[in-house]
Amino acid sequence: MALSLLQQAAQYLKKALPLMLKYQIPITPTNYALWYTYVSEQNSQLNSQLDEIVNQYQTCPPSAAEQLYREHIGSEQDLNTRELRQSVEAMTVELSQSLRDTSLDTTTFRERLDKNFGKLNQLEQQATSLEQIMDMVRNLVQDSGEILNSTDYFHQQLEKAQKEISLLQQKLQEAEKDGLFDALTGCYNRRAFDLDVKLLVKEVPNKLCVIMADIDHFKRVNDTYGHMLGDQVLKAVSSRLRETCRDGMKVYRFGGEEFAIVVPNSQLRMARHVAESFRRSIEKVSVKDRRKNATINNISASFGVSEWQSKDSPAKLLERADAQLYEAKRLGRNRVMPISND
């Protein structure tokens, strides 16, 4: 006899949760949807990619989970429920304050407010669709209008709230899309780096190295050619770094002209060779300034490498890589530190 949908869902739940616990995966709606789909074996490409990530990291870093969810599960309508909840709460408080200012009896409306606040609190614990959230917001606005439809001022406030809801929806869609990505280069951003390294170092410690890279004399590029061409240099370097990555490595724009590369399942000696390949690859980058008919072909970068040590914190691991980067700069740039011993 075929299983009912409820029984099937229960079976997938029993399979997904132990795997998430085994690999130290936080129990969030996004992660649960990812692993639920994984155990259901409905998407062979997702399963193959997730298997490869887990094999490399012994877990699934937040940035990787976000990428897989976006590619295989999530739609363009998926938003950050927590942020939406907080913004809707803020608008609700503003509406409530407007009611008090009109000196009207708001007993009934406040009862409805309490009811909707209860729904908002539940949303934080659930994987709720955008449409469900927006339906609740519309109901709240409708409740407001039914009670105070004779108040011109309040109608103006409702109109303003509805416009804010539409604008909020648009902004949150953009924020969700770029939450872990750098808008200029397309690399993962500093937030993604912090989330990934925290998980890899604290929860699933294994062989791991971090490479810090900094474009040499970048201020000179900006001062000479302008920030627009400087942005082109950043894009070209980040693209070359990503192209040179292999075996699960990830590139993050750390800030300004500085990048970080996480190298899983590696020791210092191997990671240093990887950094050297990055360095040589960037030396071949050239960017053309069409306005001045000039080409920048002397781009280079300096690198610092550190290896995870027992009981390291993310800050300590990063501090050592940064110190090595500083030393590479001090010794003349366009080099990798520490110096190879082989």
Secondary structure as GFF3:
##gff-version 3
##sequence-region A 1 342
A	DSSP	alpha_helix	5	22	.	.	.	ID=ss1
A	DSSP	alpha_helix	29	40	.	.	.	ID=ss2
A	DSSP	alpha_helix	44	57	.	.	.	ID=ss3
A	DSSP	alpha_helix	62	72	.	.	.	ID=ss4
A	DSSP	alpha_helix	81	101	.	.	.	ID=ss5
A	DSSP	alpha_helix	107	123	.	.	.	ID=ss6
A	DSSP	alpha_helix	130	147	.	.	.	ID=ss7
A	DSSP	alpha_helix	152	178	.	.	.	ID=ss8
A	DSSP	alpha_helix	190	198	.	.	.	ID=ss9
A	DSSP	pi_helix	199	203	.	.	.	ID=ss10
A	DSSP	beta_strand	208	215	.	.	.	ID=ss11
A	DSSP	alpha_helix	218	225	.	.	.	ID=ss12
A	DSSP	alpha_helix	227	244	.	.	.	ID=ss13
A	DSSP	beta_strand	250	255	.	.	.	ID=ss14
A	DSSP	beta_strand	258	264	.	.	.	ID=ss15
A	DSSP	alpha_helix	268	283	.	.	.	ID=ss16
A	DSSP	beta_strand	287	289	.	.	.	ID=ss17
A	DSSP	beta_strand	294	296	.	.	.	ID=ss18
A	DSSP	beta_strand	301	307	.	.	.	ID=ss19
A	DSSP	alpha_helix	314	330	.	.	.	ID=ss20
A	DSSP	beta_strand	336	337	.	.	.	ID=ss21
###
